Amino acid sequence: MAAAAAVIKKFFIASMFMWVAPIAILYGFNHNLIPGSTNLSPYSLTLWSGFLAVISVNIVLAFYIYIAMKEPSDKHEPDPKFLADAKASVKKLTVEEASVSSQSLKKQE
């Protein structure tokens, strides 16, 4: 259960950064807190702030994916009944496909 709590905590932190980072960037641009933003036209200011806000969300998302990929995964054993059903389903499908294709070949001849 501790592992689930750690995953939820990481997800919550990443979600908060996905909200806070773009809003902080937009706020910084609109209130001239970013150096050089006072020299930009309103059109450029909107473009740059929006572009950087979107980039910040993508950076947070990439970081979250990186952290998730580094997380150790325990070896899972699939449910034996599910595995047997899946194998039987695949085998049945391949047999049906073979009979359908042989029937279509006979029709073509």
N, CA, C and O of each residue as an XYZ file, in Angstrom:
436
protein
N       0.821     -1.191      0.000
C       0.000      0.000      0.000
C       0.867      1.257      0.000
O       0.441      2.310     -0.476
N       2.077      1.146      0.531
C       2.972      2.306      0.570
C       3.400      2.712     -0.828
O       3.605      3.895     -1.103
N       3.536      1.725     -1.717
C       3.923      2.026     -3.094
C       2.824      2.816     -3.786
O       3.110      3.742     -4.545
N       1.582      2.461     -3.534
C       0.460      3.178     -4.140
C       0.421      4.619     -3.628
O       0.123      5.539     -4.390
N       0.715      4.816     -2.362
C       0.724      6.161     -1.799
C       1.842      6.995     -2.429
O       1.658      8.187     -2.677
N       2.979      6.388     -2.683
C       4.090      7.105     -3.306
C       3.746      7.501     -4.741
O       4.094      8.594     -5.186
N       3.065      6.614     -5.462
C       2.661      6.903     -6.838
C       1.649      8.043     -6.854
O       1.744      8.950     -7.680
N       0.687      7.996     -5.949
C      -0.322      9.059     -5.875
C       0.334     10.387     -5.509
O      -0.043     11.433     -6.036
N       1.306     10.347     -4.613
C       2.004     11.573     -4.223
C       2.747     12.176     -5.417
O       2.693     13.386     -5.637
N       3.447     11.325     -6.192
C       4.162     11.820     -7.376
C       3.186     12.389     -8.401
O       3.453     13.423     -9.013
N       2.063     11.714     -8.583
C       1.057     12.186     -9.529
C       0.494     13.538     -9.075
O       0.316     14.443     -9.890
N       0.221     13.669     -7.795
C      -0.324     14.924     -7.261
C       0.670     16.072     -7.439
O       0.283     17.174     -7.830
N       1.944     15.817     -7.154
C       2.969     16.853     -7.301
C       3.110     17.260     -8.763
O       3.190     18.449     -9.072
N       3.142     16.290     -9.655
C       3.245     16.601    -11.087
C       2.020     17.376    -11.555
O       2.140     18.308    -12.350
N       0.846     16.998    -11.068
C      -0.381     17.701    -11.451
C      -0.354     19.147    -10.972
O      -0.772     20.053    -11.693
N       0.131     19.357     -9.772
C       0.217     20.728     -9.246
C       1.183     21.571    -10.078
O       0.897     22.731    -10.371
N       2.318     20.997    -10.457
C       3.267     21.733    -11.298
C       2.678     22.014    -12.683
O       2.977     23.041    -13.293
N       1.844     21.101    -13.171
C       1.223     21.312    -14.482
C       0.223     22.463    -14.435
O      -0.070     23.066    -15.468
N      -0.299     22.772    -13.264
C      -1.180     23.933    -13.109
C      -0.391     25.191    -12.773
O      -0.641     26.254    -13.340
N       0.554     25.074    -11.859
C       1.246     26.257    -11.331
C       2.228     26.849    -12.342
O       2.283     28.069    -12.498
N       2.995     26.018    -13.026
C       4.039     26.531    -13.927
C       3.468     27.425    -15.035
O       3.955     28.542    -15.208
N       2.454     26.981    -15.794
C       1.965     27.864    -16.853
C       1.291     29.129    -16.318
O       1.411     30.200    -16.913
N       0.588     29.001    -15.201
C      -0.058     30.186    -14.630
C       0.992     31.174    -14.152
O       0.830     32.382    -14.325
N       2.074     30.674    -13.549
C       3.154     31.559    -13.102
C       3.817     32.246    -14.290
O       4.151     33.428    -14.212
N       4.009     31.527    -15.376
C       4.615     32.124    -16.573
C       3.707     33.205    -17.142
O       4.168     34.300    -17.466
N       2.435     32.906    -17.264
C       1.489     33.901    -17.781
C       1.417     35.121    -16.868
O       1.388     36.256    -17.343
N       1.388     34.888    -15.566
C       1.351     35.992    -14.604
C       2.623     36.835    -14.709
O       2.572     38.065    -14.707
N       3.760     36.152    -14.802
C       5.036     36.866    -14.897
C       5.116     37.737    -16.141
O       5.610     38.863    -16.078
N       4.640     37.236    -17.257
C       4.657     38.024    -18.491
C       3.671     39.187    -18.414
O       3.996     40.304    -18.817
N       2.472     38.931    -17.901
C       1.449     39.975    -17.872
C       1.719     41.069    -16.849
O       1.196     42.176    -16.978
N       2.522     40.779    -15.843
C       2.843     41.775    -14.821
C       4.302     42.233    -14.906
O       4.847     42.776    -13.945
N       4.922     42.011    -16.056
C       6.284     42.475    -16.339
C       7.304     42.005    -15.306
O       8.212     42.751    -14.940
N       7.154     40.775    -14.841
C       8.117     40.206    -13.893
C       9.240     39.472    -14.617
O      10.277     39.185    -14.020
N       9.046     39.171    -15.875
C      10.047     38.481    -16.679
C      10.941     39.551    -17.320
O      10.430     40.464    -17.968
N      12.259     39.454    -17.151
C      13.144     40.470    -17.748
C      12.992     40.525    -19.269
O      13.004     39.493    -19.939
N      12.851     41.716    -19.797
C      12.724     41.917    -21.225
C      11.298     41.891    -21.725
O      11.052     42.199    -22.891
N      10.352     41.533    -20.879
C       8.965     41.455    -21.338
C       8.336     42.838    -21.501
O       7.304     42.977    -22.158
N       8.948     43.849    -20.912
C       8.397     45.203    -21.063
C       8.628     45.744    -22.468
O       7.905     46.640    -22.903
N       9.621     45.222    -23.188
C       9.945     45.704    -24.530
C       9.113     45.031    -25.619
O       9.224     45.397    -26.789
N       8.289     44.063    -25.257
C       7.520     43.321    -26.245
C       6.175     43.995    -26.527
O       5.579     44.617    -25.648
N       5.721     43.858    -27.755
C       4.389     44.349    -28.104
C       3.356     43.421    -27.458
O       3.678     42.287    -27.104
N       2.122     43.895    -27.305
C       1.098     43.015    -26.699
C       0.912     41.701    -27.465
O       0.683     40.655    -26.858
N       1.011     41.754    -28.784
C       0.885     40.547    -29.596
C       2.029     39.577    -29.291
O       1.792     38.387    -29.080
N       3.256     40.075    -29.268
C       4.420     39.235    -28.965
C       4.370     38.710    -27.538
O       4.737     37.567    -27.265
N       3.908     39.564    -26.637
C       3.801     39.164    -25.230
C       2.845     37.979    -25.088
O       3.131     37.031    -24.356
N       1.724     38.033    -25.781
C       0.752     36.934    -25.735
C       1.333     35.667    -26.343
O       1.181     34.580    -25.786
N       1.999     35.806    -27.483
C       2.585     34.632    -28.136
C       3.661     33.984    -27.273
O       3.645     32.771    -27.068
N       4.587     34.780    -26.773
C       5.684     34.228    -25.973
C       5.177     33.617    -24.674
O       5.617     32.533    -24.291
N       4.262     34.293    -23.992
C       3.773     33.749    -22.722
C       3.007     32.448    -22.953
O       3.171     31.493    -22.194
N       2.182     32.402    -23.981
C       1.437     31.176    -24.276
C       2.355     30.042    -24.685
O       2.199     28.909    -24.228
N       3.318     30.349    -25.550
C       4.269     29.335    -26.009
C       5.059     28.764    -24.833
O       5.197     27.547    -24.710
N       5.568     29.623    -23.984
C       6.350     29.147    -22.836
C       5.487     28.405    -21.820
O       5.963     27.480    -21.161
N       4.232     28.799    -21.689
C       3.330     28.082    -20.778
C       3.091     26.659    -21.285
O       3.098     25.709    -20.502
N       2.882     26.514    -22.583
C       2.676     25.182    -23.160
C       3.944     24.345    -23.026
O       3.877     23.164    -22.685
N       5.091     24.948    -23.291
C       6.369     24.234    -23.150
C       6.568     23.783    -21.706
O       7.051     22.676    -21.466
N       6.204     24.626    -20.747
C       6.393     24.257    -19.338
C       5.551     23.035    -18.971
O       6.010     22.174    -18.221
N       4.331     22.950    -19.488
C       3.489     21.785    -19.214
C       4.110     20.533    -19.822
O       4.105     19.469    -19.204
N       4.639     20.662    -21.026
C       5.275     19.509    -21.665
C       6.526     19.072    -20.920
O       6.808     17.876    -20.842
N       7.270     20.001    -20.381
C       8.465     19.651    -19.599
C       8.065     18.907    -18.331
O       8.688     17.908    -17.972
N       7.029     19.390    -17.654
C       6.553     18.710    -16.445
C       6.062     17.312    -16.791
O       6.341     16.359    -16.064
N       5.339     17.185    -17.884
C       4.843     15.877    -18.306
C       5.982     14.926    -18.647
O       5.945     13.756    -18.266
N       6.989     15.412    -19.357
C       8.148     14.576    -19.692
C       8.888     14.149    -18.422
O       9.330     13.006    -18.315
N       9.021     15.061    -17.471
C       9.677     14.721    -16.211
C       8.880     13.660    -15.453
O       9.460     12.740    -14.877
N       7.559     13.788    -15.454
C       6.720     12.801    -14.776
C       6.859     11.427    -15.434
O       6.943     10.412    -14.744
N       6.882     11.397    -16.751
C       7.060     10.130    -17.466
C       8.424      9.527    -17.148
O       8.540      8.319    -16.947
N       9.454     10.368    -17.102
C      10.798      9.889    -16.766
C      10.818      9.268    -15.363
O      11.378      8.190    -15.167
N      10.213      9.945    -14.404
C      10.164      9.425    -13.027
C       9.381      8.113    -12.991
O       9.770      7.175    -12.295
N       8.285      8.047    -13.737
C       7.478      6.819    -13.752
C       8.251      5.659    -14.374
O       8.133      4.520    -13.922
N       9.040      5.945    -15.409
C       9.811      4.877    -16.052
C      10.945      4.383    -15.162
O      11.324      3.214    -15.245
N      11.487      5.238    -14.322
C      12.566      4.831    -13.422
C      12.053      4.042    -12.226
O      12.829      3.375    -11.543
N      10.764      4.113    -11.971
C      10.184      3.441    -10.822
C      10.325      1.930    -10.971
O      10.010      1.387    -12.030
N      10.792      1.243     -9.933
C      10.963     -0.212    -10.064
C       9.609     -0.893    -10.182
O       8.643     -0.532     -9.509
N       9.572     -1.882    -11.052
C       8.333     -2.652    -11.207
C       8.596     -4.074    -10.736
O       9.568     -4.714    -11.137
N       7.722     -4.541     -9.890
C       7.846     -5.915     -9.405
C       7.452     -6.861    -10.520
O       6.648     -6.524    -11.389
N       8.025     -8.039    -10.482
C       7.681     -9.051    -11.484
C       6.249     -9.514    -11.214
O       5.931     -9.971    -10.116
N       5.412     -9.392    -12.204
C       4.023     -9.810    -12.076
C       3.841    -11.125    -12.811
O       4.399    -11.331    -13.889
N       3.080    -11.986    -12.237
C       2.703    -13.226    -12.894
C       1.250    -13.067    -13.313
O       0.397    -12.764    -12.479
N       0.957    -13.266    -14.594
C      -0.434    -13.131    -15.027
C      -1.297    -14.244    -14.447
O      -0.803    -15.313    -14.087
N      -2.568    -13.978    -14.366
C      -3.528    -14.958    -13.889
C      -3.507    -16.161    -14.832
O      -3.690    -15.991    -16.038
N      -3.287    -17.379    -14.312
C      -3.181    -18.557    -15.187
C      -4.446    -18.787    -16.026
O      -4.346    -19.175    -17.190
N      -5.623    -18.554    -15.456
C      -6.867    -18.756    -16.205
C      -6.946    -17.756    -17.352
O      -7.319    -18.120    -18.467
N      -6.599    -16.502    -17.085
C      -6.616    -15.485    -18.130
C      -5.636    -15.846    -19.239
O      -5.955    -15.721    -20.421
N      -4.450    -16.291    -18.857
C      -3.429    -16.657    -19.832
C      -3.893    -17.821    -20.702
O      -3.693    -17.804    -21.917
N      -4.517    -18.843    -20.084
C      -5.012    -19.989    -20.844
C      -6.133    -19.567    -21.797
O      -6.177    -20.012    -22.944
N      -7.031    -18.711    -21.321
C      -8.117    -18.224    -22.184
C      -7.575    -17.418    -23.353
O      -8.063    -17.550    -24.475
N      -6.574    -16.585    -23.104
C      -5.989    -15.767    -24.163
C      -5.320    -16.640    -25.215
O      -5.483    -16.402    -26.412
N      -4.571    -17.645    -24.783
C      -3.914    -18.556    -25.735
C      -4.942    -19.320    -26.554
O      -4.774    -19.491    -27.761
N      -6.005    -19.781    -25.906
C      -7.050    -20.505    -26.620
C      -7.734    -19.591    -27.633
O      -8.063    -20.023    -28.738
N      -7.947    -18.348    -27.264
C      -8.593    -17.397    -28.166
C      -7.730    -17.129    -29.387
O      -8.237    -17.066    -30.507
N      -6.435    -16.970    -29.178
C      -5.522    -16.722    -30.293
C      -5.467    -17.936    -31.201
O      -5.495    -17.804    -32.425
N      -5.387    -19.121    -30.603
C      -5.329    -20.354    -31.403
C      -6.604    -20.518    -32.218
O      -6.548    -20.893    -33.389
N      -7.758    -20.238    -31.606
C      -9.040    -20.349    -32.300
C      -9.099    -19.353    -33.453
O      -9.580    -19.686    -34.536
N      -8.619    -18.147    -33.230
C      -8.627    -17.114    -34.262
C      -7.772    -17.519    -35.447
O      -8.188    -17.355    -36.594
N      -6.586    -18.045    -35.189
C      -5.698    -18.428    -36.285
C      -6.279    -19.594    -37.074
O      -6.123    -19.638    -38.294
N      -6.949    -20.548    -36.410
C      -7.571    -21.675    -37.097
C      -8.723    -21.168    -37.959
O      -8.876    -21.607    -39.098
N      -9.535    -20.250    -37.434
C     -10.654    -19.701    -38.196
C     -10.154    -18.914    -39.408
O     -10.731    -19.015    -40.491
N      -9.102    -18.144    -39.237
C      -8.551    -17.361    -40.344
C      -8.016    -18.285    -41.439
O      -8.179    -18.015    -42.629
N      -7.387    -19.361    -41.026
C      -6.846    -20.303    -42.007
C      -7.974    -20.954    -42.798
O      -7.859    -21.120    -44.012
N      -9.065    -21.326    -42.125
C     -10.176    -21.966    -42.836
C     -10.881    -20.970    -43.751
O     -11.314    -21.346    -44.840
N     -11.006    -19.718    -43.341
C     -11.636    -18.694    -44.169
C     -10.777    -18.424    -45.401
O     -11.305    -18.308    -46.507
N      -9.473    -18.325    -45.226
C      -8.609    -18.048    -46.373
C      -8.568    -19.228    -47.341
O      -8.471    -19.021    -48.551
N      -8.640    -20.472    -46.832
C      -8.657    -21.633    -47.726
C      -9.986    -21.704    -48.483
O     -10.019    -22.119    -49.642
N     -11.075    -21.301    -47.835
C     -12.366    -21.287    -48.492
C     -12.397    -20.212    -49.582
O     -12.972    -20.431    -50.649
N     -11.798    -19.081    -49.328
C     -11.779    -18.018    -50.330
C     -10.898    -18.421    -51.518
O     -11.193    -18.042    -52.652
N      -9.832    -19.174    -51.281
C      -8.998    -19.665    -52.374
C      -9.771    -20.664    -53.243
O      -9.652    -20.642    -54.468
N     -10.561    -21.537    -52.613
C     -11.357    -22.499    -53.361
C     -12.405    -21.794    -54.224
O     -12.682    -22.223    -55.344
N     -12.983    -20.716    -53.699
C     -13.978    -19.963    -54.442
C     -13.353    -19.279    -55.647
O     -13.978    -19.177    -56.703
N     -12.128    -18.813    -55.492
C     -11.458    -18.122    -56.587
C     -11.104    -19.084    -57.715
O     -11.076    -18.694    -58.882
N     -10.833    -20.349    -57.364
C     -10.460    -21.340    -58.381
C     -11.706    -21.738    -59.111
O     -11.651    -22.566    -60.020
